[in-house]
Amino acid sequence: MNEERKIETEQVDAVDAPPRARVTEDFERKRDYLTGFLAGADSAAESGAGSDLQAEVVTALKSIYDPEIPVDIYELGLIYDVAVSEDGDAIVTMTLTTPHCPVAESLPQEVELRVLSVPGIRDAEVKLVWDPPWDPSKMSDEARLELGML
């Protein structure tokens, strides 16, 4: 009665990444589920006056703080690049202070959610890179001042 069940497996060299979901129609943004959370964000991002989509994404990124250091991730130098296409697709290239950072799994997801919360952004992708590695020289003067390093 004890039948041995075997699972067939197949060795492959690589697997294609699944396609990213895209919003193809223009639609009016409904109530954002992060509205309450972002209520304390700078009013510049909300007004949109004289600012482009990339600047609004940067403003959203400046509202994310490192849990161990009282400085936002943009001023800390963790954001290497923010690119926004004409279609509203954003690609954020970032790093962490160390690969063993306690928020290594959650911070890139938070960055993606914050970028997606910016009105006009259709899709967001976060690329986590380790080269060049982060070091304190990547911090802005504001971050160094906040940490007493100036």
C-alpha positions as CSV (number, residue, x, y, z in Angstrom):
1,M,0.0,0.0,0.0
2,N,2.9,2.3,0.4
3,E,3.4,3.6,-3.1
4,E,6.4,5.7,-3.7
5,R,5.6,8.8,-5.6
6,K,8.2,10.4,-7.8
7,I,8.3,14.0,-8.9
8,E,9.8,14.6,-12.3
9,T,12.3,17.4,-12.6
10,E,14.0,19.1,-15.4
11,Q,17.4,20.9,-15.3
12,V,17.4,24.3,-17.0
13,D,20.1,26.9,-17.5
14,A,17.9,30.0,-17.1
15,V,14.4,31.1,-16.7
16,D,13.0,34.3,-18.4
17,A,11.7,36.9,-15.9
18,P,7.9,37.1,-15.9
19,P,6.4,40.2,-17.7
20,R,5.7,43.2,-15.5
21,A,2.1,44.2,-15.1
22,R,1.4,47.5,-17.0
23,V,-1.5,49.8,-16.9
24,T,-2.4,50.3,-20.5
25,E,-5.4,52.7,-20.2
26,D,-5.6,56.2,-18.9
27,F,-7.5,56.1,-15.6
28,E,-8.3,58.5,-12.9
29,R,-6.5,57.7,-9.7
30,K,-8.8,56.6,-6.9
31,R,-8.1,57.1,-3.3
32,D,-4.5,56.1,-2.7
33,Y,-4.0,53.5,0.0
34,L,-0.9,55.3,1.1
35,T,-2.6,58.7,1.4
36,G,-2.7,58.7,5.2
37,F,0.8,57.4,5.5
38,L,2.1,60.1,3.1
39,A,0.1,62.9,4.7
40,G,3.3,64.3,6.2
41,A,5.1,64.4,2.9
42,D,6.4,67.7,1.6
43,S,3.7,69.8,-0.1
44,A,5.9,70.3,-3.1
45,A,5.2,66.8,-4.2
46,E,1.5,67.4,-3.8
47,S,1.3,70.7,-5.6
48,G,3.2,69.6,-8.7
49,A,3.7,73.3,-9.5
50,G,6.8,73.7,-11.6
51,S,8.0,70.2,-10.8
52,D,8.3,67.3,-13.1
53,L,7.5,63.6,-12.4
54,Q,11.1,62.7,-11.6
55,A,11.3,65.5,-9.0
56,E,8.1,64.2,-7.4
57,V,9.6,60.7,-7.3
58,V,12.7,62.1,-5.6
59,T,10.5,63.9,-3.1
60,A,8.7,60.7,-2.3
61,L,12.0,58.9,-1.8
62,K,13.1,61.6,0.6
63,S,10.2,60.6,2.8
64,I,11.7,57.1,3.4
65,Y,14.1,57.1,6.4
66,D,16.8,54.5,7.2
67,P,15.5,52.8,10.4
68,E,19.0,52.9,12.0
69,I,20.2,56.3,10.9
70,P,17.9,59.4,11.3
71,V,18.5,60.4,7.6
72,D,16.3,59.8,4.5
73,I,17.6,57.3,2.0
74,Y,18.1,59.9,-0.7
75,E,20.3,62.2,1.4
76,L,22.1,59.1,2.7
77,G,23.2,58.3,-0.8
78,L,21.4,55.0,-1.2
79,I,19.6,56.2,-4.4
80,Y,22.0,56.1,-7.4
81,D,19.5,56.9,-10.2
82,V,15.9,57.8,-10.8
83,A,14.7,57.5,-14.4
84,V,11.1,58.2,-15.5
85,S,9.9,57.4,-19.0
86,E,7.4,59.5,-20.9
87,D,4.8,56.8,-20.2
88,G,5.3,57.2,-16.4
89,D,7.5,54.1,-15.9
90,A,10.0,54.7,-13.1
91,I,13.3,52.8,-12.6
92,V,15.1,53.5,-9.3
93,T,18.6,52.2,-9.0
94,M,19.7,51.9,-5.4
95,T,21.9,50.2,-2.9
96,L,22.0,49.5,0.8
97,T,24.7,50.4,3.3
98,T,25.7,46.7,3.5
99,P,24.3,43.5,2.0
100,H,23.6,42.4,5.5
101,C,21.4,45.4,6.2
102,P,18.4,44.4,8.4
103,V,16.0,46.0,5.9
104,A,17.5,44.4,2.8
105,E,14.3,42.6,2.0
106,S,11.8,45.3,3.0
107,L,13.4,48.6,1.9
108,P,13.4,48.0,-1.9
109,Q,9.7,47.0,-1.6
110,E,9.0,50.2,0.4
111,V,10.8,52.2,-2.3
112,E,8.7,50.6,-5.0
113,L,5.4,51.3,-3.1
114,R,6.4,55.0,-2.5
115,V,7.3,55.5,-6.2
116,L,4.0,53.9,-7.3
117,S,2.1,56.3,-5.0
118,V,3.3,59.3,-7.0
119,P,0.4,60.4,-9.3
120,G,1.4,59.9,-12.9
121,I,3.6,56.9,-12.2
122,R,2.3,53.9,-14.1
123,D,4.9,51.3,-13.1
124,A,7.9,51.2,-10.8
125,E,10.9,48.9,-10.8
126,V,13.7,49.0,-8.2
127,K,17.1,47.7,-9.1
128,L,19.2,46.8,-6.1
129,V,22.9,47.0,-7.0
130,W,26.1,46.5,-5.0
131,D,28.6,48.2,-7.4
132,P,29.7,50.8,-6.6
133,P,29.4,49.9,-3.0
134,W,27.9,52.5,-0.6
135,D,30.3,54.4,1.6
136,P,29.9,57.5,3.8
137,S,31.3,59.7,1.0
138,K,28.0,59.3,-0.9
139,M,26.0,61.1,1.8
140,S,24.9,64.7,1.1
141,D,26.1,67.6,3.2
142,E,22.7,67.7,4.9
143,A,23.0,64.1,6.0
144,R,26.6,64.6,7.3
145,L,25.4,67.7,9.2
146,E,22.5,65.7,10.7
147,L,24.9,63.0,11.8
148,G,27.5,65.4,13.2
149,M,30.1,64.5,10.5
150,L,30.7,68.0,9.3
